[in-house]
Amino acid sequence: MVEAARKLGIPAGSRAGLAAPAIAHYQRAGERATQRSANEEAIGHLRRALALAGTLPETRERNQVELRLQMAIGAPLAAARGWAHPERERTYVRARELASQIGESPELPRVLVGTAAAHFIKGDLATAVEVAQEALVATEHTGDAFDLLAAHSQLGCALLHQGNFSRALQHLEHGIKLYNPSEHGSLANTFGLDYGVAALSHAAWCHMYLGHPDRALALSEEAVALAKRVEHPPSLALALVFAGFLHFERGELDRVRKQAGEAVGLCERLGFPHYLGVGRVLQGWARIESGEGEAGLAEIQQAMAELARIGTGHGAPQGLFQLAEGLRKVGRHDDALRALGRALARAEQQGEHYYDAELHRLRAEILLDTDGNAVEGAETLFGQSLGIARRQEAKSFELRTATSLARLWRDQGKRAQARALLAPLYAWFTEGFDTADLKDARALLDELGNHDGGKDE
C-alpha cells in the first residue's frame, strides 16, 4: 500500500505520519468534485485517500475509514463508469467485507442497497431482490428513514423488472412516503442517486403497466420536477429516460423525442454512460418512427453495445423489443424474429420478465406479416401474451394484445368473439383515453359495434 501511495503521487510527509489528515483532505476534495459532477476528478481524489488508508495499521477504526471511502467513491464511479461496471462492483464487494469485519456497522444497509443496485443493473434480478431484502432486514437495526427509503426503492425496482408490478408498487409507494426532500435530497451526492426520484420514476412505470396511464404520467412529471429541484444531474438523467419510456408506452412520439434528446444532451455534457446508452435506445426508436429506419436501428444497436460494454444487462429484453419493432418496420422480419429470440433468452437468463407479454405479442404480429397462413401460431402466441399479462395484472399489455387478437378475429369474421374479448377489458379502464392503446381499442370496438365500454366523451 505504501508503494501504491507513492505511485499515486502522495507526498512523502503524508506517508510518514500525516495519513489521517491527508485522507480527510482527499475525501473532502473528492466529495466536492462529486457535487460538481466532476466525477473523474472525484475518483482520483478518493483513490488517493484509499491508498493512504491502506498504510494505516489494521484496526477497526481503519476499516471504518476505508468503508466510508469505498462508499464515497461508489457515486462518481456509477456516474462515470456505469452502475454495474466491474470497478464499482468491486467497490461494493469490498465495502461489504469491511462492514462484516466491523460488525453492527450502521453503514450495512447502505452497502447492501449499493450491492443490490449493481446486481440489478447487471441483470441479475434474483440476487438483486435477495440483497435488497437483506437491506430491509438490516434497517431494523438502524431504524433510519433514509435506509428504509433506499431499501424499499431498490427492492421495488428489482421486483418491477421481474414483472411483479403490484408488489413492486407497494415497496415504491412506501419509499415515496418516507422521502423527505429537505433531509434526503442532499444524500443524492453521497449515494449517486436521489431515491425519491427513483421511487417516483419506477412507480410511474408500475402504474402504466397496471393500467393507470394518467397516474403514471403525473408521477413521472413529479419525478422530473424533483430531480431538477434537488439539482442532482444523474437523478435528472434517470427521471428523463424513465419519462421517455413512459411516453413510448403511451404512444407519444413527440414527447419521447423531447425527453430522450434532453437526457442524451445532459449525459453527453456531463459523461453519464449508463443513462446515455438508455437515452440513445429511445432516441433511435424515435428516429425509426420518424422515418429514419436504418439510422435509428444503427443508433439502438450501438447504444446496446455500449451498455453491454459497461456491464449493463437490465432492460435488454425491452431494448431488443424496440430493435425488433424497428426491424419489422423496415421489412427485415427474419432479423426481427431473431432479435425477439435473443430478448426471450435474455429475459429467462436474467429473470427479467416485465416485457414478456410484449415479446410474445410482437412475435405473433410478425408471423402474421410474413405468413397469411400462420393464424394458428399467431393465436397461440397472443394467448401466451394474454396469459402472462393477466398473471402480472398488466392491464395495459393485456389491452394491447387483446386489441391485436380481436383485429385478427375480425378479419376471420369472428366479430362477436372479438367484441366479447375486447369490450369488457376496455370497460375496465377509467383513465388514459387519450393514449394510443385506448384509442386503438375504442376505434376497433366502434367498428365491431355495440361495445359495452360506455366511455363516451
Protein Blocks (a to p, Z undefined) as FASTA:
>chain_A
ZZmmmmnopafklmnopmmmmmmmmmmmmmmmmmnopaklmmmmmmmmmmmmmmpccdfk
lmmmmmmmmmmmmmmmmmmnopklmklmmmmmmmmmmmmmnoopaklmmmmmmmmmmmmm
nopaklmmmmmmmmmmmmmmnopaklmmmmmmmmmmmmmmnopamlmmmmmmmmmmmpcf
klmmmmmmmnopafklmmmmmmmmmmmmnopaklmmmmmmmmmmmmmmnopaklmmmmmm
mmmmmmmmnopaklmmmmmmmmmmmmmmnopaklmmmmmmmmmmmmmmnopamlmmmmmm
mmmmmmmmnopaghklmmmmmmmmmmmmnopamlmmmmmmmmmmmmmmnopaklmmmmmm
mmmmmmmmmomklmmmmmmmmmmmmmmmmmnopaklmmmmmmmmmmmmmmnopamlmmmm
mmmmmmmpgghklbmklmmmmmmmmmnopiaklpaZZ
